[in-house]
Amino acid sequence: MILRFFAYFQEPILESSLETYRVHHCEIRFYLEDDTIDVNEPRTYDPGYHQGKFIYRNKIPLSPPSEDEFYTLDHLNVGCEIEFYGKRFFIYGCDGFTRRFLNRRGTPVPYNLDPPPDLATENRKASLLHTQFTKRSGVMNCRIMEKGLKFFNNTRKVLRFWGYWDDRCNYKGHLRKFVFLYHLEDDTIEILEILDEQDGDTNPLFLKRQRLLKNSKDLLHLPGFTDEAYEVLNMSQLVNQCGEFTSDSFLTDRLYTGHPGREAYTDKDFGIGATISVYGRAFILTETDEFTKSYYRDRYGVEDFTPLVLDEPIGCHESPTACPGGLAQSSLEVDNVGIKPSQQSKLMSLLMDPSHDVLMFSASIPDAQHKVNSERLFTIKYFIIDSSIQILEHQHPNTGNTRGNFLARTNVKRSNNISQNHSHRSKVSEYYLPEDMFVGNMLDINGFQFILLYADDRTLSYMEHHYSIFPQSNLKVILDKVREAFGPYQAADILLSFETNDRQKNGVMSARDFRCLVLDLTKESLSEHEIQTIVRGYRVTHPQPPPDMETLRCILHTELKKFRFDRFLLQRLEYTFRHYDTCRSGYVERDLLRQLLKGARLPVRPELINFLVDQFEQCDDPCRVNYCVLLKYLDWETYEIPEAKPAAIACIMKHICPKSPPVIDCVNYRCFLDDVCPNINCDLPIVCCPCSPAEYAARAGYHDQQAAHEATIQSQELLKNSWNSAHFEDHRESA
């Protein structure tokens, strides 16, 4: 973290009749990680001397006789005068972050002061302005003088507005957000678009900096016409000795009464709620920044800056309805194909989701004519916002196929030779719908038969959250299909089939055995995605292990003992806790505890303090901490604990953070049978304990340690590889 202070120093000027001193405004930056300081002088307009880095980053020693010590944060504050290498700096202000940090640290910070003006820069700017616009004589000097004064007075002053353009009435249009930058120095406008990370576009420029005309027809004008043109009202016959007309003989039209109208947008046309027409596109301004508010408050007396809130989606309600397949069909056509209003509303709510989610699947070409194509792997991205598909190919050595884009993002039509076994497909659009994307489905894209192998965890979670759109992820519908498939069997036979594969008799079995058994009992009426949904719904996971608080205590005691943070300082810390504990309950809030520990200058890294506050033992209220127990935890004089060896903070955090539990894909089939067959008579316990890697290896029939390790790895990749290979074998045999 970096703290910024604003300061100035005076430089004496010798042998000059114009000035005796010069004021230099500087920025002092203090780095908290190593107590280093650097000084930078911001660049001004044509100062005539070198500006920029004044003192490079280093530890600056104090003035004699304390030159063996260095400046720390305690020496810096608003209103202080400090000396760096013989230069005396007066700190007159700081930024908001520095002020809040010092206040939380317990250091009062005075208000910012007004710095003295830099008269040398102002005088030089005025002389340059006078020299530039009076060295020539002519009728255009007055007009150029006005523009020059406006440029110098408003250099680097920019008004910023936020707005949007509602383009949802058009095909593939959506609500787009923009930032308007109005440059006061020359009345030019620049428009930048706020892009989404998933759009793939990295260029935010929508309109380059230019004067924005109110009427786009004014772009076409007569040849030779410029905005700098002027009109002469009359002309006398006064000539000089050389026979040329003098400048006083011209009388120009300063009010531009004869100037053809090319009206452009100015700062008067901008404001919250205003509509700006950018070459036929209507933009609405919704919000602005603090500098813009102060500008309009001082210049035009505007006081109301309430931001415009979009409570309801703004769009064209009479426009053609956007189908989820990417087509623009009329409402009459949608009614003719029989889409239900409830289904249409669900699909439209998913399409209008501002997050613009993307479904990602891994795919391959199983039935390829060439063996090389069957080994190629792809990643298929399905964009919910417009139902477009993008295919990326993985790198595969020694095939001649390069890694990269296999199919650019576009809408893909369904092929007529696709299997119609899935009756849930909608016939509204001839394009692929979100419900067509599930593991195990075949996609015919430009003559290539792709099979979806598996999806990532985010995609599966997203589909399960929107189960009304994705029937393959609807657990309730899947269980109904399982009950219907289990109809011819007796409950005792089903239970016997599961108990036969459960060697430990604890109601847990591997996902591979569960998949094979369910496919056998349901006669392969379930798809691979539906089986994944069942396994994810009844998966057994190990509990999260607790953090290593004893190792953390050894590290804290070592640091406190090193810096002699003894019992006396802990008592002062206890007095601070009791001061904020007005109810004398012995508890403080965790956020307040974090501030008090940092304010007491506990000689511990901030990462360890944050971890201690977040992971310390919880009471009845998880947001509060018993500070009496915490003080005993930090008391290194009473409770002797072995010292910890010095190590990097990254290694320490990696050691004390809770380790993730081992991932073993096992299914609690006891709960699965209770939901499918409620009347089943099972003697297994309702709460089944998860199996360890050794138990999983024993259940699978392994006896040595190496086989157990291989079984653990195999269980971790069960959903990723075993299901897909089995499905491919079944598919090839059926073919």
FITIDO-917761 format. One record per residue (C-alpha): residue in one letter; x, y, z. Coordinates in steps of 0.2 Angstrom, whole numbers, plus 5000, padded with zeros to 4 digits. Example, Ala and Ser with C-alpha at 12.3 -4.5 7.8 and 13.67 -1.06 7.14 Angstrom:
<atoms>
A506249785039S506849955036
</atoms>
This chain:
<atoms>
M500050005000I500550184996L500150345006R500150504997F500550675004F500550844995A501950964999Y502851114992F504551194994Q505251364990E506751384978P507651554979I508051644963L509551754962E509951894950S508151904943S507152064942L505551964939E505551844954T506451814970Y505851634974R504851494965V503651374973H503751194968H502251084972C502750904975E501950734979I502750634993R502350444992F502650335007Y502850145004L502150045019E503049885015D504849945018D504650125024T505350195008I504950375001D505050454984V504650634979N503850674962E503550844955P502050844943R502350924926T501651094923Y501351194906D503051234899P503951274915G505751304908Y506551174919H506650994922Q505150914931G504650734936K505550624948F506350734962I506950604974Y507050414969R506350284981N507450254996K507550265014I507850445018P508850485034L508450615047S509250775048P510850795060P511150745073S509950595070E510650545053D510850365059E508950355059F507650355045Y505950435042T504450335046L502650365045D502650445062H503550595055L502350625041N500650725044V499750875037G500551035044C502250955047E503851025040I505150895035E506950905027F507450785014Y509350805009G509350995013K507651035005R506351085017F504551025012F502951085020I501550955019Y499851045016G498750895012C498450715009D497250604999G495650525006F496450345008T497950415018R496750515029R495650355033F497250245036L498050365048N496350395058R496150205059R497950195066G497450315079T498350475072P497350635070V497550715053P497150905052Y496150975037N497051005021L497751185018D497851295003P499551294995P500351454989P500151484970D501551464958L501751634952A503151594940T502151474930E500651584929N501751734923R502551624910K500951554904A500251734902S501751794893L501751644881L499951684878H500251864874T501751824863Q500851694853F499351794849T500051964846K501551924835R500451924820S499252064814G497652024806V495752014808M495851834815N496851884830C495351924841R494451754837I496051654840M496351754856E494651694863K495051514859G496751524866L496151594882K494851454884F496251324880F497451394893N496151414906N495351244904T496851134900R496650954906K494950984913V493650854907L491850834911R491350644914F489650574912W488950394912G487550344900Y486750204890W486150164873D484650054872D484749954856R483649804861C482349844848N483549794834Y484149614830K485549554842G485449724851H485649744870L485849884883R487549954881K488350074894F489650214889V490650344897F490650524889L492150634891Y491850814887H493550914885L493251094890E494851154882D494151134864D492351074866T492750904859I491850744865E492550564867I491450414870L492050254878E491050094880I491049994896L491449824889D491049654897E492449534900Q491549394891D491249494875G492949464868D493149654863T494649744870N494449914862P493250024871L493350174859F491650204852L491850384846K493550464844R493850644851Q492950764840R491650904839L489950824840L488650904828K486850904833N486350874815S487250734806K486750814789D487950954793L489450834790L489150874771H489651054767L490351154753P492151134747G493351244755F492251284770T493051274788D492451324805E493851454805A493151554791Y492551734794E491451854785V492052034780L490652164782N491452304773M493152364767S493952534764Q495252584751L496652624764V498252554758N500052564764Q501552614755C501752444748G500052444740E499352324753F497752344763T498052374781S497252274795D496152424801S495352424784F494352264788L492752254798T492352074802D490751994808R491151954826L489351894830Y489451774816T487751834809G488151774792H489051614797P488151454791G487451354806R488451194811E487751184828A488851074840Y488551004857T489251114871D489351094890K487551174891D486751024883F487450894895G486650844911I485850704921G484350644911A484850734895T484750644878I486250654866S486050614848V487650534842Y487350524823G485650444825R485950354841A485050414856F486150414872I485350454889L486550514903T486250444920E487650494932T489250604933D490750634944E491150754958F492250874947T490750884935K489550924948S490651064955Y490851134938Y488951144934R488651204952D489851354950R489551394932Y487651364930G487051354948V486351174946E486051084962D485050934958F486250784953T485150644957P485750494947L484550414935V484050234941L483450104928D482050014939E481249924924P482049864907I481950004894G481649934877C480449934862H478949834868E478149834851S479649764842P479849584836T480049464850A481849394851C481849204850P483149114860G483849044845G484449204838L482949244826A481849394825Q480149324823S478549414825S477349384840L476149304828E477449174822V477849134840D476049104844N475848994829V477248874834G476348854851I477648924863K476948944880P476949124889S477749054905Q479148964895Q479449124884S479549224900K480849104908L481849104892M481849294890S482349314908L483849204905L484249304889M484149474898D485349414912P486649554913S487949424918H487949354900D488449184906V489349064894L489248874895M490848784892F490948594886S492348484881A492048394865S492748274852I492348194835P491948014840D491447934823A492848014812Q493347944796H495247974800K496047924816V496848094818N495148184819S494548064833E496048114844R495648304842L494948384858F493848544857T493048674869I491348724864K490648894871Y488848924871F488349114874I486649134882I486449314877D486249274858S486249084857S487949084847I489248954847Q491148964847I492348814845L494148814851E495348674847H496648614859Q498448584855H498748404850P500548364845N501148274829T499448304820G499748454810N498248544818T498648714826R497848764842G496648904841N494948954834F494048814825L492348904823A492149094825R490649144836T489049134826N487349054827V487348874821K485848794813R485248614817S485548484804N484148374797N485048214801I485148244820S484448104830Q482748154836N482748044852H482648184864S480748244864H481148394875R481848494861S480848644856K480348674838V480248864840S481948894832E483048804819Y484548854829Y485248774844L484448814860P485148814878E484248654882D485148564868M486848594877F487048444889V488348314892G488248164880N487248254866M487748254848L487948414839D488048424820I489048584816N489548614798G489648434794F490648384810Q489848274823F490348334840I489948244856L489948344872L491048244884Y490948344900A490748524907D491648624920D490948644938R490348824934T489348764919L488548624929S488148734944Y487348864932M486248734923E485648664940H485248844946H484248874930Y483448704930S481848764922I482748804906F483948644906P482848494909Q484448384910S484948474926N483248464934L483448334948K481648324952V481248274934I482648154933L482048064949D480348044942K481147964926V482047844938R480447804947E479647764931A481047654926F481147564942G479247524941P479447334935Y480647304950Q480247264968A480947374981A481847224989D482747184972I483247364970L483947374988L484847204985S485647264969F486447414978E486947324994T487847194983N489047324977D489247404994R490647305002Q490747415018K488847415021N488847595025G487747665012V489147735001M489747674984S490947734971A490147844957R490747724943D489847574951F488347684954R488347744936C488347564930L487047504942V485847644938L486047624919D485747434921L484147464932T483447604921K483947504904E485047654899S483547774898L484547914907S485848024898E487648054904H487148234910E485648164920I486748034929Q488048174933T486648284940I486148134952V487948104957R488148294961G486548294971Y487048144982R488948164982V489848124998T491148255003H492448265017P492248405030Q493348555029P494848535041P495148675053P496548795052D498248765061M498048885075E499448815085T500648845072L500049025070R500149045089C502048995088I502349115075L501449255084H502349225100T504049225091E503649395083L503049465099K504549405109K505749465096F505049645097R504749635116F502849665115D502749615133R501249595146F501249785149L500849825131L499549685131Q498749765147R498649925137L497849835123E496549755136Y496149935142T495749985124F494649835122R493649875138H493450055132Y492550005117D491649865126T490349975134C489249835140R490649745148S490149585139G491949535135Y491649525117V492049645102E491649645084R492849565072D493049725061L493349835077L494549705083R495549705067Q495649895068L496249895086L497549765083K498349865069G498150035079A499049955093R500549925081L500649745084P502249685077V501549555065R501249555047P499449615042E499149455033L499349355050I498249485059N496849465046F496949275047L496949285066V495349395067D494449295054Q494849115060F494849145079E493749035089Q491849085087C490649105101D488749115100D488849265089P490049225074C490349415071R491149435089V492649385098N493049355116Y494549475118C495049395135V495349225127L496249315113L497449405125K497849235133Y498149175116L499449315113D500249305130W502049235127E502749265144T501449155154Y501249015141E502848955134I502748885117P504248825106E504848965094A504548955076K505848965062P505849115051A505049085034A504249195020I502449255023A501849155008C502548985015I501749035032M500049065025K500148905014H500548805030I499248875042C497748895030P496548745030K496948615017S495648565005P494848395008P495248244997V494148234982I493348054981D491848034970C490647934981V488747934981N487647914996Y486447794988R485447775005C484747955002F484547924984L483447764987D482447865001D481947994988V481647874974C480747734984P480147815000N479347645006I480947545004N481547455020C483347485022D484347445038L485747565034P486047725044I485247875038V486847985040C488247895031C490047935035P491147975020C492447845016S494247885017P495447845002A496047685011E494147625013Y493847664995A495347564990A494747415001R492947424993A493747424976G494747274980Y496447344982H497647294996D499347374994Q499747564996Q500147594978A498547524972A497647634985H498447784978E498047734960A496247704966T496147884974I496747964957Q495547854947S494147914959Q494548094956E494448084937L492947974938L491648094931K492948164919N493548004910S492647844915W490947904911N491547974894S492447814889A491047704894H489847804884F490947804869E491147614870D489247594871H489047714857R490247624845E489447454849S487747524845A488347604829
</atoms>
